[in-house]
Amino acid sequence: MRFCCTPDSRVFVDLRATGVLKALAHSPTLVAKPEPFEVVADGDRFESSIDVIVHASAIEPPADLSSKDRDKLRENLLGPQVLDAQRFPVLVFHGIFAGSVAGGTLGGTLEVRGEARSVSIAVRVARRDDVVTATGAWEGRLTELGVTPFKALLGAIRLEDWIRIRLDARFVDAGQGAGRG
């Protein structure tokens, strides 16, 4: 059976501010909507290759920031010092999910700035009616992903070399379509 991700699937990227002016800075959670993708199940078992694409330009800064701060954060994020979106417009995950309707492991490579790095995520799976939800998180360092932590005001405001990527994906039977939002 094939399952399609629904349009309300999201990837969250948690970052931490640090430095002398940490109280004025923001520990942002960025939100990204992946391109549609599918997983394949054999009964209650899943062993499926997964290719997930996120367009760098579709990564959204926190909604609670002012419009000016959101624009500045987006500019820094997409700029050559962070994601370099002009040269590397997408982030790509290639991997395999192996598990059951209760959970499993999502392992593979995450391409950031054109370089692939290994990641492994323990994933929890829940089924409610005709919707399957998969959640999980990976924690690591920005520098492990080839990203230099952002800093401003001579380092008084900066990000820690820490990142958490959280998955919140919803799937429906491919025969039912994934057009729900």
C-alpha positions in Angstrom: 0.0 0.0 0.0 1.3 3.5 -0.9 0.8 6.5 1.4 1.1 10.1 0.3 2.1 12.9 2.6 -0.6 15.5 3.1 -0.2 19.3 2.5 -0.2 19.9 6.3 3.1 17.9 6.8 5.9 20.1 8.2 9.5 20.1 9.2 10.5 22.3 12.2 14.0 23.6 12.7 14.8 24.7 16.3 17.7 27.0 16.9 19.1 28.7 20.1 20.2 32.2 20.6 23.2 33.0 22.8 25.6 35.8 23.6 25.6 38.9 25.7 22.4 40.2 24.3 20.6 36.8 24.3 17.6 38.4 26.0 17.1 40.6 23.0 17.7 37.8 20.5 15.2 35.2 19.5 15.6 31.4 19.6 13.8 30.8 16.4 11.8 27.8 15.2 11.8 27.8 11.4 9.0 26.0 9.6 9.3 24.2 6.2 6.7 22.5 4.1 8.3 19.6 2.2 7.4 18.7 -1.4 4.9 15.8 -1.6 6.4 12.3 -1.1 5.3 8.8 -0.6 6.0 5.8 1.7 5.2 2.2 1.0 3.8 -0.3 3.5 3.4 -4.1 3.4 0.6 -4.7 5.8 1.7 -3.2 9.1 5.4 -3.2 8.1 7.0 -0.2 6.4 10.3 -0.5 4.5 10.3 2.4 2.1 12.8 4.6 0.4 12.0 8.2 1.0 13.1 11.3 -0.9 12.1 14.6 0.7 12.8 18.0 -0.9 12.4 21.3 0.9 12.9 24.5 -1.1 15.2 26.9 0.9 13.0 29.8 -0.1 9.9 28.1 1.4 11.5 28.0 4.9 9.5 30.4 7.1 10.8 32.4 10.0 8.7 32.5 13.2 5.3 34.2 12.8 5.7 36.1 16.1 8.6 38.3 14.7 7.9 41.7 13.3 7.7 41.9 9.5 11.1 43.6 9.4 12.7 41.0 11.6 11.2 38.2 9.6 12.6 39.7 6.4 16.0 40.1 7.9 16.1 36.6 9.3 15.0 35.2 5.9 17.7 37.3 4.1 20.4 35.9 6.5 19.0 32.4 6.2 19.0 32.4 2.4 22.3 34.3 2.1 25.7 33.0 1.2 26.8 32.7 4.8 24.0 30.3 5.9 22.1 28.2 3.3 23.5 30.0 0.2 20.1 29.4 -1.5 21.2 31.0 -4.8 23.7 28.1 -5.3 21.8 25.5 -3.4 18.1 26.2 -3.7 16.9 22.9 -2.1 17.6 20.8 0.9 17.2 17.1 0.2 16.8 14.0 2.3 17.4 10.6 0.8 16.8 7.7 3.1 14.9 4.6 4.2 12.2 4.3 6.8 12.0 0.8 8.3 9.5 0.0 11.0 5.8 -0.6 11.7 2.6 1.3 12.3 4.0 1.9 15.8 7.3 3.4 14.7 10.8 2.8 13.4 13.9 4.4 12.1 14.4 6.9 9.3 18.0 6.9 8.2 19.8 8.4 5.3 21.6 11.5 4.1 20.5 15.1 4.4 22.0 17.4 1.8 22.6 21.0 3.0 24.6 23.4 0.9 25.2 20.6 -1.6 26.9 18.2 0.9 25.3 15.0 2.1 25.6 14.1 5.8 24.2 11.0 7.6 21.3 11.4 9.9 19.2 8.8 11.7 15.8 9.7 13.4 13.7 7.5 15.7 10.2 7.9 14.4 6.9 7.4 16.2 3.9 6.4 14.1 0.3 6.7 15.0 -2.8 5.8 13.0 -6.1 7.5 13.5 -8.9 6.7 11.2 -7.4 7.0 7.7 -4.5 9.3 8.6 -1.0 8.0 9.6 1.1 10.5 11.5 4.9 10.2 11.8 6.9 12.3 14.3 10.5 12.4 15.2 13.5 14.6 15.9 17.2 14.8 15.2 19.6 16.9 17.3 23.1 17.9 16.3 25.3 20.8 15.5 24.9 23.4 12.7 28.5 22.8 11.8 27.8 19.1 11.3 25.5 20.2 8.5 28.0 22.6 7.0 26.3 25.7 8.4 28.2 28.4 10.3 26.1 29.7 13.2 24.8 33.2 12.5 26.2 36.1 14.6 25.6 39.9 14.6 26.8 42.9 16.6 30.3 41.5 16.9 29.0 38.2 18.3 26.8 39.9 21.0 23.8 38.2 19.3 24.5 34.8 17.8 23.2 31.3 17.4 24.6 28.3 19.4 26.1 25.6 17.3 23.0 23.5 17.9 20.0 22.4 15.8 17.0 20.2 16.3 15.1 19.1 13.2 11.6 17.9 14.0 9.3 16.0 11.7 5.5 16.1 11.7 4.3 14.3 8.7 0.8 13.1 7.9 -0.1 10.5 5.3 -3.2 9.1 3.7 -3.7 6.1 1.4 -2.5 7.1 -2.0 -5.8 5.8 -3.4 -7.6 8.5 -1.4 -5.3 11.3 -2.5 -3.3 13.8 -0.5 -5.3 16.9 -1.4 -6.4 17.6 2.1 -4.9 20.5 4.0 
